[in-house]
Amino acid sequence: EVDLGSGSEPMAVAGVSLQGRVPCSGHWAQTYELLKFALSGCEEECGFLTVAEKTFARPPVRLMHEVAMVLVESRRCFGLGEHDWEVDDDLATYSAMTREHKTAFFEQLIKRTNAAWERVGGGAGGIATQATPADILSGKRCEETNRLLQMLCYLSLSLSPPSGSGGIGGLGDAAPQWVTRWHLQYY
């Protein structure tokens, strides 16, 4: 609310600016900041948070695997119960994985991420990653790779904490958010 009539000089509104947000932009700097926020409190197990921020411009496969494992196993980004993902032992240790194992891991990760967003209603809002395991393994379409990481972060942030005090509300919604209606009233 703005009071334009309480001064000796007449005042007028010259413009109104409305904005929205695109939470899963795919931009690497947003991924880095979102990861720091989503993983706050577990920095000791997240050594990848100490890498240079620009590393996320073209994230290495090992980094993608490490980040995904922390978000899936420690932060339970897919939730508990029937949607939880217990990663198989042959997919859990990066150094022991073959190319086929890496492909299988990222296929499952992408499939489960898109399914999770479909469950929470984001699929209807166009929230689905178009990344493929081949993109991740070859370092191509890095925007989609970063978008996948951002989606995982939002999943981990949107879950209610164990205390039952609720999640983070609308901040956990990864769908683009724009002003669709507003009202101007004058006297």
Buried (B, 14 or more C-beta within 10 A) or exposed (E): EEEEEEEEEEEEEEEEEEEEEEBBBBBBEBBBBBBBEBBEEEEEEBEBBEEEEEEBBEBBBEBBBBBBBBBBBEBBBBBEEEEEBEBEEEBBEBEEBEEEBBBBBBEBBBEBBBEBBEEBEBBEBEBBBEBBBEBBBEEEBBBBBBBBBBBBBBBBBBBEEEEEEEEBEEBBBBBBBEEEEEEEEEE
